[in-house]
Amino acid sequence: MKKVLLASSILALSAGLSGAAQAEVKLGVILGFTGPIESVTPGMADAAELAMKEVSDSGKLLGGETVVSVRGDSTCVDSAAAQAAAERLITSEGIAAIMGADCSGVTGAIANNVAVPKGIVMVSPSATSPALSTIEDNGYFFRTAPSDARQGQVLSDIAMDRGIKEIAVTYTNNDYGKGLADSFQAAYEAAGGKVSIVVPHEDGKADYSAEVGALAASGSEVLAVFGYVDQGGRGIIQSSLDTGAFGSFLIADGMTAESLLENFGDSIDGTVGTLPGTDSPGAAKFLEVAKSMGVDGDGPFRAESYDAAALILLAMQAAGSTDSAALKDKMLDVANAPGEPIYPGELAKALEIIASGGDVDYVGATAVELIGPGEAAGSYKELLVEGGKYTTVQIR
């Protein structure tokens, strides 16, 4: 009888150990899978989930936990829907942290009304409004894309360097668009440029001829479009081309997606714009790693999404816990020097170093350096449309 009991105890212990080795930690991936950037977000989610798979396959996270992605739709523009998605993921799914959200307005809504009150870490790969730098986040909110306070300056530099001394501006009428337009205008006018008119536009309209008419009446030959590629921004450009009001455009990160070229091709040759990115060794390594795993890493905010997920998981390892209250205090430690530089494809190595008591400096795909209130210092690609394709002119 004792041998039977002993055998049963061993089997039970083995089952328990097996269950521990296969424990799951859930990460929320909240992005606008529907809405004005729906062509952009699938690639972002795939990139974040690439980091999760890399960590899961290593078997080195907190003694062997598997990382599971749970997706939620932010819609990019509907704050109520975005908050409901976050509530579901936190309350019903039991996620440990959020990779997201994407657009600035819904990101702020989730942070202020759901994530921070519930003590859940958020790392946004693409919310760029300067207003997010000063939210009362209690240390729970981070981002791997730089603020539009920086992007506005870069756009101004590009315009002035290209001899654009006067420009008309339109922006999507939300936190992202208004913040970027204000940042650009301040930098551009300080540099001696003239903003002839500023016209906000609403997303979801069928006709933008009124807005384009007002912009064209300013007499400017170049139009800055700070909007969304699958909604109002595209409509503004379409109406501009249809009426002949504008043929030259300055665009920002919300517009620089492949779907823009699919819609307009070489009819917008000469268009210039910005997109967060680097030409660092980590950027090239990310493309190699993504390709080897069957993921297309070349697209807006994909590198930032990989880095966002990777930082969360490395911070968990450093905290020795999946609890957001613990891991938030380790985010800056794993993101910045001192420590062993870590690049895409090296997450297993990073987990080993941390587990042995060492330090890591996560460089990642975007040369991550978190500053101030947990946001990226960041750099931008200057893009030019030539022959219906994007060309990187330089990194700024």
N, C-alpha and C positions, 0 to 999 in steps of 0.2 A: 504493500500500500504506500509506503514511504517513497519507493522508487517511482510509482505512478504520480504521486503528488509532486515530486521533484521534477519529473519530466514535464508535467503540466505547468509548473512554475517557470521552467526554462522557456517553454513555448510562449507563455504569456509575456515574459520579459523580452524575448526576441521580437514578438509582434509589436511590443511597445517601442522598442528601439527602431524597428523598421518604420513605424508610424512617425517617430520623431525625425528620422532622416528624410521623410517625404513630406514634412510639414510645409504648409504654404503661407507665403506672405503675399497679400494682394495689394497691387498698386492701381490707383485710379488713373485712367487716361481720359481726360476731359477736353475735347476739342470740338470744333464746329463741323461735324460730319454732315450737317445740312446747313444751308445758309450761304452767305456771300463769299466764303472762301472754301467751299466744299471740295473744290478740286485740289486744294493744297493740303488739307489735313490727313488724308489717308497715308501719304508718305511720311508725315510727321509721326503718326502713330506707329507705323512700321519701324521707324528708326528707334523710337523709345523702346519698343518691344524687342528690338535687336539686342539692346543692352540688358534687358531682363533675361533673355534667353542665354546670353553669354554668361551671366551670373548663375543662372539655374544650372546650366551644363557643367559649370566648374565644381558644383557641390561644396563650395567653400563659404557660402553665406551663413553665418551664425550656426555652424556645425552641420550644414546640409539642407537648408531650407530652399524650397522651390518658389520662384517668383511667378505670380499669375497676374496678367493684365485684365482689368475690368474697365470696359469703355463706357463713357457717357457723352452725350451730345450737348455741347454748350450752345449750339446754333450760331455762335459768334455775336448775336445781336439781341437775343431775348433773355434778359436777366432772370426773369421768373423761371423760365425753362432750365436755364443753366443752374440756378440754385436748387431746383428740384432734382436735377441729375446728380448734383453733388450730395444732396441729402440722402438720396437712394444709395449711392456708393458707400457713404460713410455708415449709415444706419443699417441698411439691409445687407450690404456686401462685406462690411467690416474692413474696408481698405485702411492701410497704414499711412498712406500719403497720396498726394495728387501730382501727377505729371500733367501740368496745365494750369489754368486754362489758356486759351489762345488770344482772342481779341480783348482789348484792354477793358472795355466796359463790363463784360461778363466776368472777367477775371477779378476785377475789383469787387463786383457784387458777391461772387462766391467767397472771396477772402473775407470781406467785411461781415457778411451775414451768415456764413456757414462754416468755413474752414477754421478761421481764427477762433470764433466762439467755441468750436468743438475741439480745438487743439490739434488740428491736422496740418501738417506741412504741405505747402504748395510750392512747386517750382515751375514757373511758366517759361516756355521756350520762345514765346513770341509776343507777349503783351508788352508794349513799349511806351505807353503813356507816361510822361514825366510825373503825373499826379500819383502814380503808384509808388514813387520813391518816398512819399511821406504818409502813407496810410498807417494807421495804428495796428500793426500786425503782430505785436508781442513776439517778434522773432520767428514767425512761422512762414513768412512769404519770401520767396527768392525768385530770381529770373536769370536765365542764361543768355537772353538777348539784351543788348544795351538800350538805354532809355532814348526816347526821341529828342531829348534835350541835345544829345549827341548827333542823332541823325539829321536834325534840322540844320545844324552847323555844317555837316558834311554836304548836304544838298545845296546849301548856300555856296560853299566852296566850289562845288562842281559847276554851278551856274555861272559864277563869276569867272572861273578859269576858262569857261567856254565862251566868254564874251556876251553872256545874256545879261543885259543891264536893266531890262524891264520884263515883267512877267505877270500873268494873271494866275490866280490860285483858286482851286475848288477843293473842298474836302468833304468827306462823309461826316454827316452831322452827329458825331458821337465823341466820346472821350479821346479815342485814338486820333481821329481826323482833326479835331480842334486843337489838341495838344501839339500835333506835328505841324499844323499850319502856323500856329503861334510861334513855335520854335524856329521854323524856317523864316518867317517874316522878320522876326527880331534880328536873326543873324544876317539875313540878306540886306536889310536896310542899314544895319550897322556897317556893312561892307561897301555901301554906296549904291546898292541896287534899288529899283523902284517896283513895288507891288502895286499894279494899276487897279486891281479890284480883287476882292475875296468873296466868293459865293459858295455857301454850303449847299450840299445836295443830300437828298434822302435816298436810301436804298429801296429797291423793290418797285421803282416806277417803270412804266413802259415807255415814257417819253421824257427826254432831257433837253428838248429844244429850247425851252424857256431859259434854263440855266446857261446853256451854251450861247444863246443869243445875248444874254447879259454880259457874259465873259468876253465875247467877241467885240461888243460895243466899247470895251475899254481901249481898244486899239493895239493891244499887245499881240505879238506874233507867236509867243511861246506860252503854253498852258501847263501849269503844275497841277497834277492830279493826285491827290492824297486820299485814295479811296480803296475799294475792294475789287479784286480782279473779276469776280463772278457776279457782281451786282452793279451798283451805281457808277463805279469808276469805269467799268467797261462801257456802260451806257453813255457816259460823258464822251469817251473817245469815239464811240460809234457815231454819235450825233455830230461831233466835231468834223469827222471825216466825211460824213454824208453831206454836210452843208458847206464844207470847205472853210469852216471858221478857223480851224487850227490844223496844222500838219506836223508841228513840233511839240514834243511833250517832255516834261520832267516828271518822273514817277518815283514812288517810294516802295517800301517793302511789301505793302499790302497789294501792290499791283504786279510785282515782278515774278510772275509764275508762268509756266509753260502755256497755260490756257490763254494767256494774253496773245502769245504768238500764234497759237492755233486759230484764234479768232481773226487776227489782223495781219499776220505774216509780215511781208516786207513793206506793207503800206504804212508802217510806223517806223521804218528805218530812220535812224538818227535820234530816236528816243533815248534818253539817258536816265539812269535811276540808281537807286541804292538797295542793297540787300546785306544784312549782317553776314560776315564771313571773313575768312582768313586764307592766306596761302601757306599756312604753317605746315610743318611735317604731320601734325595731328590731323589736319584736314585731308591730306592725301591718304593717310593711313585709314581714316574712316571710310573713304570711298572704296579702298581695297577690302576692308573687313566686310562692309555692307555687300559688296558684289559677291564675295565668297559665300555669303549666307543667303544669296538670292534676293537681296533688297537693293533697290535703287536709292543710293544715298545722295544723289545730285539733285537737290531741289530746295525750295525755301524752307528754312527752319528745321530741316531734317537733322543736321549736325547738332543744333541746339537742343533738339528733342532727345537725341541719344545722350547728350551730356547731362540733361536734366534728370533722366532716369538713373544714369550712372552715379551721379552725385548723391541722390537719395539712398541708393543701395550701399555705397561706400560709407555714408554717414551712419547707416544702420550698423554696419560692421564695427565702426569706431565706437558707437554707443553701446554695442553689445545688446541691442534691443531694437524691436520694430516699433516701439512706442514713439510717436512723433515728438512728445515732450522731451525725450532723451536725444533723438537724432537731430533735432533742430540746432542744438548747441554744438554739433560736430560738423555742420555743413561747411563753415569757413575753414575749419581745420583741414578737411580733406581736399578742399578746392585750392588752397593757397600754399605757398612755401612756408616753412621748410618741408622737405620730404623727397622721396623718390619720385621723379616725374613719371606720370602714368598716361599712356596714349590709348586710343581705341584698340580693342583686341587684347588689352592687358589687364582686364578687370580681375581675372583670377589671380594674377600676380599681385595686384593691389590688395585683394582680400587676404592673401597670405601674409603680406607685410604687416597689415593692420592687426591681424590675429596674433602675430608674434610680438606685438608691441611697438612696431615701427611706425614711421610717419610717411604719408604719401602726399604728393602735390599733383592733383588731378589736372593735367593740361588738356586732355581730351581732344575733341574734334575742332574746338573753337578757341583754343588757347585760353581756357577758362581762368579768369581772375576775378573773384568776387570782391567788390568794394562797397564802401558805405553801408547802406541798408540791405546788403545781400544781393546786389545786382551786378551784372557783368560790366566790366570796363568797356570791352567790345571794340571791334573794328568793322569797317564796311567795304564791300565790293562796290566799285563804280562800274556799272554795267552800261553797255551800248548795244542797241539793236542794229545789227548789220546783216543784210540778206535774210531777214526774217528770223535771225537767231541772236541769242545773247552772247556778247563777248565781254570778258572781264578786262577792263582797261587798266585798273590798278587797285590796290588795297589802300584805304584811307583810315 
